[in-house]
Amino acid sequence: MRSSIFSLFLGLAVVATGSLTASSGLAQEDRAFQTYLESLRPKARAMGIRDTTLNSVFPGLTPNPRVVQLDQSQPGGGAYSPIPNFEPYRRQHVDAARISRGRTAYAANRARLSRIEAETGVPEEIMVAIYGHETNYGSYTGDFDLIRSLATLSYEGRRRTLFEPELLATLKMLDNGVPRSRLVGSWAGATGYPQFLPSVYLRLGKDGDGDGQVNIWSSEADALASIANYFVHAGWRRGQPWGVAVSVPAGLDRTAIAARSTPARCPRVFNRHSRWLSMAEWRRMGIVPSGGQWPADRVMATLLEPDGPGKTAYLLTSNYRAILDYNCSNFYALSVGLLADAVKQ
C-alpha cells in the first residue's frame, strides 16, 4: 500500500512539474510577445498613433497559434508544381447561385453603381463581381481579430515585412476612430466587404454615401466606391473591356507569340501570357471571338489559354492587369471578369 501511494504521489508530482514547465513557457512567450509589441511604439508614434490607443490594445494581447498554423499551411506554389486547368475553378466560382445573387446586388445598387462608374470609368459589373468574389456579397467577411492576428504574424517573424506594416495600419485605423468591433476579417488581415488590407483601406477607402465615414463593413455604397477607387489607382482604362473569350486556330505558332521578357512580379501568373499584340494582329492570325464585345483594333492584348490548346482562350487587355493587381491569380481575375459579364446580362 505504501509503495502504491508513493508511486501515485510521484506521478502527480511529474504531472505538476510538466504543467509548471508548460505554464512557465507560455509566460515567457507572452513576455516576449509584449516586448515585441512595445518595440513598435516608436514606429506607431511616427505615424501619429497616440499612446492612449496603444495602451488600450497592447496589455492583455496574446498570440493566436491558429493564425500561425494557417499561415504555415499555405501552399508554396513552387516553380515546378503543376498548374491545374481553369474550368473546374470557373464552374465553382462563376456558378448559377453567385450569378443570381450578383444580379440582385447589381439591381439593388444600380443608382449608386451608375454614379460611381460615371465618376471613375470602372464598370458597374466589375465592382459587383469583386464584391461577390471576396465575400459572397457581404455574407462572410471573416471573424478573426485583426489586431491579434496581425500582431501574431508580425511577432512570429517569417513574413514580418508584410504583416508588421499592416498591424501598424490597423492601429492607425483604430486611432482614427474605427471601432475595435469592426476590426475583424480574415486570418491574414483582409477586412470588410472588399477584403481590403488595412494599408489599402487607409490609402484607398472612400466614402460612397456622403456620411463622412468610410465604412466598408456594412455600407455597400462605401464598399463599392472603395473598390472602384482601387481600380482607378490600379490603372483601369475607361471604356475598355477586361478581355474577350476567343477560339484559337489549331495551327497557331505559339513560339512566335511567346512573351519576350521575364516578369519581376507574379512570374507564375504572367509567364502564361503571350506577348502584347493589337486586336487587329490577333484577328489576322485567325483568332475569333467566342462571345462578348470584340475590342477596337488598336487595343493591345495578351493571349491566355488556361485550359490548354483547343479549349476556350482569352485575349486580355490592360484592364485585366488591374484585376490582377487586386489578386495576382489568373483564375481569380478570369472569374471576376466572367462573373461581371454574367451579372450584366
C-alpha positions in Angstrom: 0.0 0.0 0.0 2.8 2.4 0.9 4.5 1.7 -2.4 1.3 2.4 -4.3 0.7 5.7 -2.6 4.3 6.8 -3.2 4.0 5.9 -6.9 0.8 7.9 -7.1 2.4 10.9 -5.4 5.4 10.7 -7.7 3.2 10.5 -10.7 1.2 13.6 -9.6 4.5 15.4 -9.0 5.7 14.7 -12.5 2.3 15.9 -13.9 2.5 19.0 -11.8 6.1 19.6 -12.9 5.1 19.3 -16.5 2.2 21.7 -16.0 4.5 24.2 -14.4 7.0 23.9 -17.2 4.3 24.5 -19.8 2.9 27.4 -17.8 6.4 28.9 -17.5 6.9 28.5 -21.2 3.6 30.3 -22.0 4.5 33.1 -19.6 7.9 33.5 -21.3 6.2 33.6 -24.7 3.7 36.2 -23.5 6.5 38.4 -22.2 8.5 38.1 -25.5 5.3 39.0 -27.3 4.7 42.0 -25.2 8.4 43.0 -25.6 7.9 42.9 -29.4 4.7 45.0 -29.2 6.4 47.6 -27.1 9.2 47.8 -29.7 6.6 49.1 -32.1 5.8 52.2 -30.2 8.3 54.5 -32.0 7.0 53.4 -35.4 3.4 53.9 -34.2 4.2 57.3 -32.8 5.9 58.3 -36.1 2.5 57.5 -37.8 0.7 59.8 -35.4 -0.8 56.9 -33.4 -1.4 58.0 -29.8 -0.1 56.1 -26.8 -3.6 56.0 -25.4 -4.6 53.9 -28.4 -1.7 51.6 -27.9 -2.3 51.3 -24.2 -5.9 50.3 -24.9 -4.7 47.4 -27.0 -1.3 46.0 -26.0 -1.9 44.9 -22.4 -3.5 41.5 -22.3 -3.0 40.9 -26.1 -1.8 37.3 -26.7 -0.6 35.4 -29.7 -3.1 33.3 -31.7 -1.5 29.9 -32.5 -4.2 29.1 -35.0 -3.2 32.1 -37.2 0.4 30.8 -37.3 -0.8 27.3 -38.3 -2.9 28.8 -41.1 -0.1 30.8 -42.4 2.4 28.0 -42.4 -0.1 25.6 -44.1 -0.4 27.9 -47.2 0.7 26.1 -50.4 4.1 27.1 -51.5 3.3 27.1 -55.2 6.8 26.1 -56.2 8.2 26.9 -59.7 7.7 23.3 -60.9 4.4 22.4 -59.3 1.8 21.8 -62.0 -0.9 24.4 -62.7 -4.4 22.8 -62.9 -7.0 23.6 -65.5 -9.2 26.7 -65.0 -12.5 25.1 -65.9 -13.2 23.3 -62.6 -12.4 26.6 -60.8 -14.7 28.5 -63.1 -17.6 26.2 -62.5 -17.2 26.6 -58.8 -16.7 30.4 -58.7 -19.0 31.5 -61.6 -21.9 29.4 -60.7 -25.6 30.0 -61.0 -26.1 31.0 -57.3 -23.3 33.5 -57.4 -24.5 35.0 -60.7 -28.1 35.2 -59.3 -27.0 36.9 -56.1 -24.8 39.2 -58.2 -27.7 40.3 -60.3 -29.7 41.0 -57.2 -26.9 43.1 -55.8 -26.5 44.8 -59.1 -30.2 45.8 -59.3 -30.3 46.9 -55.7 -27.3 49.2 -56.1 -27.9 50.4 -59.7 -28.2 54.1 -58.9 -25.0 54.3 -56.9 -23.2 52.0 -59.3 -24.1 54.2 -62.2 -22.9 57.3 -60.5 -19.6 55.6 -59.4 -19.0 54.4 -63.0 -19.6 57.8 -64.4 -17.1 59.3 -61.9 -14.4 56.7 -62.3 -14.8 54.7 -65.5 -14.8 51.4 -63.6 -17.8 49.3 -64.9 -20.7 48.7 -62.5 -20.5 44.9 -63.0 -16.7 44.8 -62.2 -17.4 46.4 -58.8 -20.2 43.9 -58.1 -18.1 40.9 -59.2 -15.3 41.9 -56.8 -17.9 42.2 -54.1 -19.2 38.8 -54.9 -15.9 37.0 -55.2 -14.4 38.5 -52.0 -17.2 38.0 -49.5 -20.1 36.5 -51.5 -21.8 39.9 -51.5 -21.1 40.5 -47.8 -22.4 37.2 -46.5 -19.0 36.3 -45.0 -16.2 38.8 -44.1 -14.2 36.8 -41.6 -14.2 36.8 -37.8 -10.6 36.9 -36.8 -9.5 39.8 -34.5 -7.3 41.8 -37.0 -5.0 43.3 -34.3 -4.4 40.0 -32.6 -3.9 38.1 -35.9 -1.5 40.7 -37.4 0.4 41.1 -34.2 0.8 37.3 -34.1 2.0 37.1 -37.7 4.4 40.0 -37.2 5.8 38.6 -34.0 6.3 35.1 -35.5 8.6 36.8 -37.9 8.5 34.6 -41.0 6.8 37.3 -43.0 7.2 40.3 -40.7 8.0 42.7 -43.6 4.5 42.0 -44.9 2.5 41.9 -41.7 4.1 44.5 -39.5 3.1 47.4 -41.7 -0.5 46.0 -41.8 -0.5 45.8 -38.0 0.5 49.4 -37.7 -2.1 50.4 -40.3 -4.8 48.6 -38.2 -3.7 50.5 -35.2 -3.9 53.7 -37.2 -7.5 52.8 -38.2 -8.3 52.3 -34.5 -6.6 55.6 -33.7 -8.7 57.3 -36.4 -11.9 56.2 -34.8 -12.8 52.9 -36.4 -14.4 50.9 -33.7 -12.5 47.8 -32.5 -15.6 45.7 -33.1 -15.2 46.4 -36.8 -11.6 45.4 -37.0 -12.3 41.7 -37.9 -11.6 39.8 -41.0 -9.5 37.0 -42.5 -6.7 35.5 -40.5 -4.2 37.3 -42.8 -5.7 40.8 -42.2 -8.2 41.3 -45.1 -11.4 43.1 -43.9 -14.8 44.4 -44.9 -16.9 43.7 -48.0 -13.9 44.3 -50.4 -11.5 42.4 -48.1 -9.0 45.3 -48.1 -5.8 45.0 -46.2 -5.6 47.8 -43.6 -3.0 49.8 -45.5 -5.2 49.7 -48.6 -8.2 50.9 -46.5 -6.2 53.9 -45.3 -4.9 54.7 -48.8 -7.9 54.0 -51.0 -11.0 53.6 -48.8 -13.8 56.0 -50.0 -16.9 57.5 -48.6 -19.6 56.5 -51.0 -22.7 57.7 -49.2 -21.6 61.1 -48.0 -21.9 60.5 -44.3 -18.2 61.4 -43.6 -17.2 57.9 -42.8 -15.5 55.1 -44.8 -17.5 52.1 -43.6 -16.6 49.1 -45.8 -18.1 46.7 -43.3 -21.8 47.5 -43.6 -22.2 50.2 -46.2 -22.4 48.8 -49.7 -22.1 52.4 -51.0 -18.7 52.8 -49.3 -17.5 49.3 -50.3 -18.4 49.8 -54.0 -16.9 53.3 -54.1 -13.7 52.0 -52.5 -13.4 49.1 -55.0 -13.8 51.5 -57.8 -11.2 53.8 -56.3 -8.8 50.8 -56.1 -9.1 50.2 -59.8 -8.7 53.8 -60.7 -5.3 53.7 -58.9 -4.5 50.3 -60.5 -4.8 52.0 -63.9 -8.2 51.0 -65.2 -8.9 52.4 -68.6 -12.3 53.8 -69.2 -14.4 52.2 -72.0 -12.1 49.2 -72.5 -13.2 45.7 -71.7 -11.2 43.4 -69.4 -10.9 40.8 -72.2 -12.9 38.5 -74.5 -13.2 34.8 -74.9 -11.8 33.5 -78.2 -11.2 30.5 -80.3 -7.6 29.8 -81.4 -6.9 28.1 -84.7 -5.2 24.7 -84.5 -2.2 25.9 -86.5 -1.3 28.9 -84.3 2.5 29.2 -83.9 2.8 29.7 -80.1 6.5 30.2 -80.2 6.1 33.3 -82.4 3.8 34.9 -79.8 5.7 34.0 -76.7 6.5 36.7 -74.2 10.0 38.2 -74.6 10.7 39.3 -71.0 10.7 37.7 -67.6 8.2 39.4 -65.2 9.6 40.6 -61.9 6.2 40.2 -60.2 4.0 37.0 -60.1 6.0 35.1 -62.7 3.8 32.0 -62.5 0.9 34.2 -63.5 2.4 36.4 -66.2 4.6 33.6 -67.7 1.4 32.0 -69.0 0.6 35.1 -71.1 1.7 35.7 -74.7 3.4 39.0 -75.7 1.3 42.1 -76.4 -0.3 42.4 -79.8 -3.1 44.5 -81.2 -6.6 43.1 -81.7 -6.1 43.6 -85.4 -3.0 41.5 -85.3 -4.8 38.8 -83.3 -7.6 38.8 -85.9 -5.1 38.4 -88.7 -3.8 35.2 -87.0 -7.3 33.7 -87.3 -8.4 34.2 -83.7 -12.1 34.9 -83.5 -14.3 35.9 -80.5 -16.4 33.2 -78.9 -18.8 35.8 -77.4 -18.7 39.2 -75.8 -17.6 42.5 -77.2 -14.6 42.5 -79.6 -12.4 45.4 -78.6 -11.3 48.1 -81.0 -8.5 47.1 -83.4 -5.9 49.3 -81.7 -6.4 47.8 -78.2 -3.5 45.7 -77.1 -4.0 42.3 -75.5 -2.2 39.2 -74.5 -3.4 35.6 -75.1 -4.0 33.2 -72.3 -5.1 29.6 -72.8 -6.0 28.5 -69.2 -7.2 25.0 -70.2 -4.6 24.4 -72.8 -4.8 24.3 -76.6 -8.1 23.5 -78.2 -10.1 24.9 -75.3 -11.6 28.4 -74.7 -8.9 31.0 -74.6 -8.9 34.7 -73.7 -7.5 37.9 -75.2 -6.8 40.1 -72.1 -6.4 43.9 -72.0 -4.5 46.1 -69.6 -7.7 46.2 -67.5 -7.2 42.5 -66.8 -3.9 43.5 -65.3 -5.8 45.9 -63.0 -7.8 42.9 -61.7 -4.6 41.0 -61.2 -3.4 43.9 -59.1 -6.3 43.2 -56.7 -5.4 39.5 -56.6 -2.5 38.2 -58.6 -4.1 35.0 -59.8 -5.2 34.2 -63.4 -8.0 32.0 -62.0 -9.3 34.8 -59.8 -9.0 37.6 -62.4 -10.7 35.5 -65.1 -13.5 34.5 -62.7 -14.1 38.2 -61.8 -14.3 39.1 -65.5 -16.6 36.3 -66.4 -18.8 36.9 -63.3 -19.1 40.6 -64.2 -20.1 39.7 -67.8 -22.8 37.3 -66.5 -24.1 39.7 -63.9 -24.6 42.4 -66.5 -26.6 40.1 -68.9 
